[in-house]
Amino acid sequence: MSAPPRVLTVAGSDSGGGAGIQADLKTMLALGVHGMSVVTAVTAQNSLGVQGAWELPVAAVRAQYRSVVDDIGVRAVKTGMLSSAELVEVVAELIGATDAPAVVDPVGVSKHGDPLLAASALDSVRTKLLPRATVATPNLDEVAQLTGVRVESEQDLREAAAAVLAYGPRWVLVKGGHLSGEAVDLLTDGAEEHWLRAPRLDNRHTHGTGCTLASAIASQLAKGQSVPEAVATAKSYVTGAIAAGFALGGGIGPVDHGWALRTGPGTSGPGTPAA
């Protein structure tokens, strides 16, 4: 039997299993690709927040990446928590030398507001990592952190997208989930726009949404979809995962990465997006 498309996540570990490489690998399994991982940091994390984080040495990150790519190969790469300028720069170098699309989730803070990226690393994200991205997927807090643009309404999403595109990614998906009203995101390459909409669901258990969305996009790119197709499919998958999110521990529970496996192949989640 031939192997499924291979996708590599370069991200931190979430001991609670809701975000980070755990969320990435669950997403990849659910979407029918073979997930592989490069661990950049280990966190002590649960539904209440991040209690501790320990960055891995640059040499360990580089060795993991080369071990996977040189032998197994990849069809897409997704990056998440990179934590320091040194890690950002080595990962940018590695993905720049890899012939595969890269989905960059510029993780700055956790769902609970815990910092996951050193302030000193922001310039490296802007100048080293974003120019390597096929798709960058910042949320509104990350847009403000990287560009200074603060989005208060849907009309501000264009300005935010333009500010991120100025750093060099081919496409940017500005996630408007922190706005009121429906969940609207803007995907653009500066020439064409795709507005993706879904109903805002009454479920507070949304830990891991950003990791899950970026991994879903990478999975669909690995299967040969175009960027707009991959993002629309990923949005639908994440909407279903949010709808099925469940309580875990005493705080914010995770989205349910396996929802589509229980409802059958080809099932769309609530709120299929409109491009």
C-alpha positions as CSV (number, residue, x, y, z in Angstrom):
1,M,0.0,0.0,0.0
2,S,1.2,3.5,-0.8
3,A,1.7,5.9,2.1
4,P,-0.7,8.8,2.6
5,P,0.5,12.3,2.1
6,R,3.1,13.3,4.7
7,V,2.7,16.5,6.8
8,L,5.2,17.7,9.4
9,T,4.4,19.9,12.4
10,V,7.1,22.0,14.0
11,A,5.6,23.1,17.3
12,G,5.5,22.8,21.0
13,S,4.0,20.0,23.0
14,D,0.8,20.5,25.0
15,S,0.7,18.1,27.9
16,G,-3.1,18.5,28.2
17,G,-3.6,17.3,24.6
18,G,-5.7,20.1,23.3
19,A,-3.3,22.2,21.3
20,G,0.3,22.1,20.0
21,I,1.7,19.0,18.3
22,Q,-1.0,16.8,20.0
23,A,-3.8,18.8,18.3
24,D,-1.8,18.8,15.0
25,L,-1.3,15.1,14.9
26,K,-5.0,14.4,15.8
27,T,-6.1,16.8,13.0
28,M,-3.8,15.1,10.5
29,L,-5.1,11.7,11.4
30,A,-8.7,12.8,11.1
31,L,-8.0,14.3,7.6
32,G,-6.3,11.3,6.2
33,V,-2.6,12.3,6.1
34,H,0.5,10.9,7.9
35,G,1.5,13.3,10.6
36,M,5.1,13.8,11.8
37,S,6.5,16.1,14.4
38,V,9.5,18.3,15.4
39,V,9.1,19.3,19.0
40,T,10.3,22.8,19.7
41,A,9.3,23.1,23.3
42,V,7.7,21.2,26.1
43,T,4.9,22.8,28.1
44,A,3.2,21.9,31.4
45,Q,-0.3,22.8,30.3
46,N,-3.9,22.0,31.1
47,S,-7.4,23.5,30.8
48,L,-6.5,26.3,33.2
49,G,-3.4,27.6,31.4
50,V,0.3,27.1,30.9
51,Q,2.2,26.3,34.2
52,G,5.6,26.1,32.6
53,A,7.5,25.9,29.3
54,W,11.0,24.6,28.4
55,E,12.5,25.3,25.0
56,L,14.5,22.6,23.2
57,P,18.0,23.3,22.0
58,V,18.4,24.5,18.4
59,A,20.5,21.4,17.6
60,A,17.7,19.1,18.8
61,V,15.1,20.9,16.6
62,R,17.4,20.8,13.6
63,A,18.2,17.1,14.1
64,Q,14.5,16.2,14.3
65,Y,13.7,18.1,11.2
66,R,16.5,16.7,9.1
67,S,15.8,13.2,10.4
68,V,12.2,13.3,9.1
69,V,12.7,15.3,5.9
70,D,15.9,13.6,4.6
71,D,14.4,10.1,5.0
72,I,10.6,10.3,4.8
73,G,10.1,13.5,3.0
74,V,7.1,15.9,3.4
75,R,4.3,17.3,1.3
76,A,3.6,20.2,3.6
77,V,5.0,21.8,6.8
78,K,3.1,23.6,9.6
79,T,4.8,25.7,12.2
80,G,3.4,26.7,15.6
81,M,5.1,27.6,18.9
82,L,8.7,28.6,18.3
83,S,9.3,30.6,21.4
84,S,12.7,32.3,20.7
85,A,14.5,34.2,18.0
86,E,17.0,31.4,17.6
87,L,14.3,28.8,17.0
88,V,12.4,31.1,14.7
89,E,15.5,31.6,12.6
90,V,16.6,28.0,12.3
91,V,13.0,26.9,11.4
92,A,12.8,29.6,8.8
93,E,16.1,28.4,7.3
94,L,14.9,24.7,7.3
95,I,11.5,25.3,5.7
96,G,13.1,27.7,3.2
97,A,15.2,24.8,2.0
98,T,12.3,22.4,1.8
99,D,10.3,22.0,-1.4
100,A,6.9,21.9,0.2
101,P,4.2,24.5,1.1
102,A,4.5,26.0,4.7
103,V,1.6,27.1,6.9
104,V,2.9,29.5,9.5
105,D,0.8,29.9,12.6
106,P,2.7,32.8,14.4
107,V,1.8,31.7,17.9
108,G,2.2,34.5,20.4
109,V,0.0,33.6,23.4
110,S,-2.0,30.7,24.6
111,K,-5.8,30.5,24.7
112,H,-5.5,31.6,28.3
113,G,-3.2,34.6,27.6
114,D,0.1,33.0,28.6
115,P,3.0,34.2,26.5
116,L,4.5,31.6,24.1
117,L,6.8,33.8,22.1
118,A,9.6,36.0,23.4
119,A,9.2,39.7,22.5
120,S,12.8,39.6,21.2
121,A,11.6,37.0,18.6
122,L,9.0,39.2,16.9
123,D,11.4,40.8,14.5
124,S,12.7,37.3,13.4
125,V,9.1,36.2,12.8
126,R,8.6,39.3,10.6
127,T,11.8,39.2,8.6
128,K,12.8,35.5,8.6
129,L,9.7,33.3,9.0
130,L,6.8,35.1,7.4
131,P,8.6,35.5,4.0
132,R,8.9,31.7,3.9
133,A,5.1,31.1,4.5
134,T,2.8,29.9,1.8
135,V,0.0,30.8,4.2
136,A,0.3,32.7,7.5
137,T,-2.6,32.3,9.9
138,P,-2.5,35.1,12.6
139,N,-5.4,35.8,14.9
140,L,-6.2,39.4,15.8
141,D,-3.9,39.5,18.8
142,E,-1.0,38.2,16.7
143,V,-1.8,40.7,14.0
144,A,-1.5,43.5,16.6
145,Q,1.6,42.0,18.0
146,L,3.3,41.8,14.6
147,T,2.1,44.8,12.8
148,G,0.5,47.2,15.4
149,V,-2.8,47.1,13.5
150,R,-5.8,46.6,15.9
151,V,-8.9,45.1,14.3
152,E,-12.1,46.4,15.9
153,S,-14.6,45.4,13.1
154,E,-14.8,43.3,10.0
155,Q,-13.9,46.3,7.9
156,D,-10.5,46.4,9.5
157,L,-9.6,42.9,8.3
158,R,-8.3,44.2,5.0
159,E,-5.9,46.6,6.6
160,A,-4.7,43.8,8.9
161,A,-4.2,41.4,6.0
162,A,-2.2,44.0,4.0
163,A,0.0,44.7,7.0
164,V,0.9,41.0,7.3
165,L,1.3,40.5,3.6
166,A,3.9,43.3,3.6
167,Y,6.3,40.9,5.4
168,G,6.2,38.5,2.5
169,P,3.9,35.5,2.9
170,R,2.2,34.4,-0.3
171,W,-1.2,34.3,1.4
172,V,-2.5,35.5,4.7
173,L,-5.6,34.2,6.6
174,V,-6.6,36.8,9.2
175,K,-8.8,35.0,11.7
176,G,-11.6,37.2,13.0
177,G,-12.8,34.8,15.7
178,H,-12.3,37.4,18.4
179,L,-14.8,39.8,16.8
180,S,-18.5,39.8,17.8
181,G,-21.1,38.3,15.5
182,E,-20.4,35.5,13.1
183,A,-17.0,33.9,12.8
184,V,-15.5,35.6,9.8
185,D,-12.0,35.2,8.4
186,L,-10.3,36.9,5.4
187,L,-8.0,35.0,3.1
188,T,-6.1,37.1,0.6
189,D,-2.9,37.2,-1.5
190,G,-3.3,40.9,-2.1
191,A,-5.0,40.3,-5.4
192,E,-7.9,38.1,-4.6
193,E,-10.0,37.9,-1.5
194,H,-12.0,35.0,0.0
195,W,-14.3,35.7,3.0
196,L,-15.0,32.7,5.1
197,R,-18.0,32.8,7.4
198,A,-19.5,30.4,9.9
199,P,-22.0,30.9,12.8
200,R,-20.6,31.8,16.2
201,L,-21.2,28.7,18.3
202,D,-22.3,28.8,21.9
203,N,-19.4,26.7,23.1
204,R,-16.5,28.0,25.3
205,H,-14.4,24.8,24.8
206,T,-12.2,26.1,22.0
207,H,-8.7,25.3,23.1
208,G,-6.5,24.4,20.2
209,T,-8.5,26.1,17.4
210,G,-5.5,27.9,15.9
211,C,-3.2,24.9,15.8
212,T,-6.1,22.8,14.4
213,L,-6.9,25.2,11.7
214,A,-3.3,25.6,10.5
215,S,-2.8,21.8,10.6
216,A,-6.0,21.2,8.6
217,I,-4.8,23.7,6.0
218,A,-1.4,22.0,5.7
219,S,-3.1,18.6,5.4
220,Q,-5.3,19.7,2.6
221,L,-2.4,21.4,0.8
222,A,-0.5,18.0,1.1
223,K,-3.5,16.4,-0.6
224,G,-3.1,18.7,-3.6
225,Q,-5.8,21.4,-2.9
226,S,-5.2,25.0,-3.8
227,V,-4.8,27.5,-1.0
228,P,-8.4,28.8,-1.2
229,E,-9.7,25.2,-1.3
230,A,-7.5,24.1,1.5
231,V,-8.5,27.0,3.8
232,A,-12.3,26.5,3.0
233,T,-12.1,22.8,3.8
234,A,-10.1,23.5,7.0
235,K,-12.6,26.1,8.1
236,S,-15.4,23.7,7.8
237,Y,-13.5,21.0,9.7
238,V,-12.7,23.4,12.5
239,T,-16.2,24.6,12.7
240,G,-17.4,21.1,13.3
241,A,-14.6,20.5,15.9
242,I,-15.7,23.6,17.8
243,A,-19.3,22.5,17.7
244,A,-18.2,19.2,19.3
245,G,-15.8,20.7,21.8
246,F,-16.1,19.3,25.3
247,A,-15.4,20.1,28.9
248,L,-12.1,18.8,30.2
249,G,-10.7,19.8,33.6
250,G,-11.7,23.0,35.4
251,G,-11.1,25.5,32.6
252,I,-11.4,25.7,28.8
253,G,-11.8,22.3,27.1
254,P,-10.5,21.4,23.7
255,V,-12.2,21.2,20.3
256,D,-13.0,17.6,19.2
257,H,-10.6,16.6,16.5
258,G,-12.3,13.3,15.9
259,W,-15.8,14.6,15.2
260,A,-15.8,13.8,11.5
261,L,-14.5,10.3,12.1
262,R,-17.7,9.5,14.0
263,T,-20.1,11.2,11.5
264,G,-18.6,9.6,8.4
265,P,-16.4,10.7,5.5
266,G,-17.5,13.7,3.6
267,T,-19.6,15.1,6.4
268,S,-19.5,18.8,6.7
269,G,-19.6,20.6,10.1
270,P,-22.2,23.2,10.9
271,G,-21.6,26.5,9.1
272,T,-19.9,25.4,5.9
273,P,-17.9,28.4,4.8
274,A,-18.7,30.6,1.8
275,A,-15.6,31.8,-0.1
